[in-house]
Amino acid sequence: MGGVDGNMAKPSLAREFLAFIRHEKKWWMIPLVGVLLLLALLIAFAGTSSLAPFVYPLF
């Protein structure tokens, strides 16, 4: 069941997302989310790095 006090641990967001993909058979969402995460990392890197002027021409 749960822990000592009866509370169950909440699954992480990534675990819930993977369970949703597995249950609903939406495999096309994996590359979409991956590309969105890479784009978010690139934007975050471009805003905080001293290399930002070299990243801006990519957009």
N, C-alpha and C positions, 0 to 999 in steps of 0.2 A: 504494500500500500504506500505509505509515505514514510516520513522520518519519524522521529520520536514524538513530535507534536502533531503528527497527522498531515502536515502540509507536503504536497508533492512538489518536486522541483520543476520549475518552468523550463521547457526546452528553449534553446537559443533560437534566435531568428533564422539563422542559417539552417538549423535542423528542421524547423517548421517549414521553411521554404522547400527544402529537399523532399520532405514528406509529402507536401502538396504536389510537387512535380511528379513524384512517383505515383501518388494516388490518382491524380487527374490525367496522367500521361501527357504532360505538356513539355516534352523534351526540348522543343524549340526555344523555350525560355532560358535555358542554360547559356547558350552563346550570347543571347541578347543581354542578359544580366552581366556576363563577363565583359562585354564590350563597354557597357555603361560604367562598370567599376574601373576599367582601365582609363576611360575618358575622364572620370572624376579624379583619379590619381594624377593624370597628366595636368588637369586644370589646377589642382591643388599644388602640384610641384611648380607649375609655371608662375603661380602667384607668390610663392614663398622662396624661390630660389634666386641666386645671383645670375643664373643662366636664363632667366625669364625672357630677356630680349631675343634669345635664340629660339625659344619655343613659340613665341607669338606668330612668326611667319607660317607655322604649320596650320594655323586657323585662317 
